[in-house]
Amino acid sequence: MFVIGHALERRKVKGRVRRCPATFARVRIADNRVVSVLEQYHAQLAERYSESEVRAITHTVFCERLGWDRSQIELRKFESLSESELLKVYLPLKRLRAGEPMQYVLGEVEFHGLRLSVAPGVLIPRPETEELVDHIVGSGIMPSSILDIGTGSGCIALALKRALPNARVVGTDVSAVALAIAQRNAERNGLEVDWLLHDILLDDLSPVGQFELVVSNPPYIPRAEEPTLSSQVREHEPHLALFVEDEDPLLFFRTIAAKAKEVLIPGTRIWFEGHWLHAPAVGTVLEEMGYTAVEVMSDLSGHPRFIRAQR
């Protein structure tokens, strides 16, 4: 039986020995071989994930924590790990077993070529949001100023700043925790974005300035759908950024579109990511508000997801 963990420290305080808590919890596995760690992942995560999902999780942990790819894991699975290496790959297991999303456990994700920190205060960026960025960049527009409303981790704002380095980019959010993470991501990637604490439901946008592009991935999941979400999302990601009340699922889209008219230069664009059931209705709302060239676009799964319009 191999034991991970430091013995209790002993410190001399006023002539007596004080026993301090161990730095790491003690963890017992069969031995310190790679294969034993893999067996523990399968044994402890089997009730929550399929075999293929567990395999993908272990590959990601070994890649992120040790820099190993899948072939290295297979070739070295009977090798012994040092205690330091063992801690890096084994300690995430407790949080994963509790259902915490892997991205929070590892503390980062890749988004549109950027490495971003993520934590429970922000949504984990989705592939659909990368698609939104792809659509904007691929449209050929070259805005000199961009406003990202509800920026969260800063993923959209930072990806657009990276793609359009000469643009002035501003990201707003109602959460100070989210903005702190977004700022950390900007520093980590060497990108200059202005961050503003702002409640789009209460505050005007006019003091923020004029923009040639407004983009938002606002809360759009109706509260009634909460039970249908995975426990990882439902129990760990911020509800403030996920849900909208059932009585008015278009609340954020309507509010953002109305206030964006204050700051969008005529002839420029607004873009949204939305719920596939409600994306067509968002397009209708934009038309009723006087926007032109309204288009609802599908995601890679074929669901209506993205909406763009011209001021």
N, C-alpha and C positions, 0 to 999 in steps of 0.2 A: 504494500500500500504506500503510494507516494503522497507526501503531505506538502501542500503549498502554504507558506505563511512564515512570518518571522516569530521567533520566540519573544516572550514578553521582555521589553527593555527593563533594565534595572538602573535606576538613577539614585545617587546618594543625595539626600536632602536632609540637612541638619543632623548628620550623624546616623540617619536611618536609610534603608533602602526602600524606594518607592517603585512599585510594579506598575508599568504603564501599559495601556492596551496595545495589542499587536497592531502593526501598520496595516496588515491585510488579514481578512478572514481566513481561517484555515479551511482548506479544500482538500478532499480526499479523492484520488483516482487510482486506478490500478498501478500505473507507473507513469513516467514522464515521456513516453513515446507519443509521436503524433497520432498513431492509430488509436491510442487510448483516449485522447482528447476527442477525436472524431466519434468514437463509440459513445462518449458521454453526451455529445451534442445530439446524436440520434436518439439515445435513451431518454433524455430529458425534454426534448422538443417534439417527440413523436405524437403526443396528444394534441398539440396545437398546430403542427404543420405536417404536410405530406412529406414523403421521403425525398422527393425532388426539391422541395422548398428547403428542407434541412440541409441538403447537399449544397444548394446555392448559398445559404446563410454561412455555412462553414467555409466555403470558398472565399466569400467576401471578407469574413473575419481574418482569415490567414493572409489574404491579399493586403488588406488595410493595415493590419497590425504587424505583419512580418515581411510584407512585400513579396510573398510567394504567389505564383500563379497555379493553376490547376495541375499542370504537369509536375511541378515541384512537389505539391502535396502528395501526389501518387508515388513519385519516385522516392520521397523521403519519409514515407509514412511509418517506417519501422525505426527511424532515427530518434534519438532522445533529444528533447528540448532542454535548454538551460532553465533555471527557475524563473529568470526574467522573461524569457520567451513564453514559458508556460502561463505566467500571470497575464501576459498580453492577450493570449488567445482564449484563456479559460474564464477570466473574470467577467467578460460580457455575457456569459451563459446565464447567470442569475437574472439579469434584467431581461434577457430574451425570453427566458422561461416564464417570467411574469407578464409577458405580452407586450413589452415596450417595443416600439418600432426600432428596427435595426439602425436606421439612420440616426436616431437620437442616441442609441447606445454607442455607436462609433463616433458620433458628434459631427459628421460631415457628409456631404453628398457632392456629386458632380452634376453640374447644370450648364449646359451649352458651353462646354469647355472650361468652365470655372470650377474651382473647388470652394464650396461654401460651407460654413459652419451652420449647423441647425441644432435647435434645442426645443424643449416643450413649449416655449413661448411663441414659436412660429410654425406655420404649416410646413410640412415636408414638400418641396417642389415636385410637381407631377410631370410626367411626360407630355401631357396635353399642354402644359404651360410652356414647355420647350417648343412645342408646335406653334403656339401663339407667337413666340419670338421669331421662329423661322418664317412665319407668314409675314410679319412686319418687315423683317430684314429683306426677305425675298421679294417684297412688293416694289422695291427699287426707290422708295421714298428716302430723302436725305434731310430729315428735320434738323433744324439748328437748336431746337429746345424740346424736351420731352418731360412729361409729368406722369409718374406712375402712382396711382391712387390705391392705397392698401398694399404697400410694398412688402410687408412681412420680412422675410430674410433678405430682401433686396434683389432677389434672383432676376426679375424682369428688368429692373432699372440697371443693374450691373451688366447683364448680358447685352442690353441695348447700348450702354456706354462703351462696352468693349467692341461692339460691331460698328458703332458710330462715334468714334473718339472725339470728334470736334463738336458734338452736341452738348449743350448744357442739360443735365439730367437732374430732376428733383424727384425724390421718393417720399411719399407721405404715409403715415399710419397713425391709428388711434392709440397704439400700444407703444409705450416707451421701451419696454423690454424688446419688442421686435426691432425698433429703430437702433437699439444698442447692438443687436446682432447684425443688422444690416451694415452699420458703420464698421464693425469688426471685419465683415466680409469685404467691404470696400478697401480697407487697409491691407487685408490679406492678399488681395488681387491687384493692388496698386492702381485702383480706379477712383476717380474723383466724382462723387455724387453728393448733392446736398440733401440732407434728411430733415424732414419737418414733422413735428407732432401735430396732428390735425384730425379732427372728427368730421368726416364728409357729411354726416347727417345733420350736424349742427353748425358748422363753420363755412363761411364763404371762401371761394377760391381766389377771388380777385386780388387780395394782397400778395398772392404767391407769384404773380406775374403773367406774362403772355406765353403761349406755347404753340408749337406747330404739330404736336402729337400728344394726345392724352390716351393712356392705356390703363386698364384695370382688370384684375382677376378678383372680383369682390366676393363676399359671402353669398352663396347661391343655392345651398342645399336646403330644401324645406325641412323644417323641424320634424315633420311626420316621418321623414326617411331615416332619422337617427337610428332606430332599431335595426335597419337593414345594413348599416355600415359594419365593417369589421371591428372587432374589439380594439385592435391596435389604434384605429382612427378614433373611434368613439370615446375611448378611455384616456387617450394620451394627447391628441392634437387639440389645439385651442378652439373651443366652440365659437368664440367671438369671430374667428376668421372662417369658420365653416358654414354656420347656419343662418338662415333667415326665417322669420316667422311665416307660418303657412298662409295667413290671411293676405300677405302681400309679398310674394316671392320675387317680384321685380323691383322692390323698394330701392336697392342700391343702384341698379341700372338706371332707373328713372331719375334718382337724385343726382347721380354722377353726370348723366347726360345733360340735365338741366344746368348744373353748376359749371360744367365744362364749357358751355356756350359763353360764359363770362370770360374765359381765358383763352379759348381756341381762336386763332387767327382765321378769318374766313378763307375757305378753300382747303383747310387742313383736316386731319383725320382724327377720329376717335376709334379705339379698338377695345373689345371686351372678350374675355373668356366667360362662358356661361354654362348653365345646366342644359343638357341636351333636350330635355322636355320643354324648356322655356326659351331657348335661344331664338326660335322664330318670333315669339311674342316680343322679345327685346327689339328685334328688327322693326316690328310694327310700331312700337313705342317711339323709336328714333324717327321714323317717318312722320308720325303724328306731331313730333316736336320740331319738325322743319329740317331735319337732317336730310341730305341727299345721297345718292349713290350707295344706298344701304345694301349690304350683302351679308348673308348668313352662310358660313362655310363649315364643312364637316371636318371632324378629326379623322385620324387614321383608321378608327373603328367604323367610320361611316355615319357617326352621329352628329347632328347639328351642334356646333360647339363655339365657334368664333363669329363675332359680329363686328363689322367695320362700317363706318359711315363718314360722310364728309360734312363739315360745318358749313 
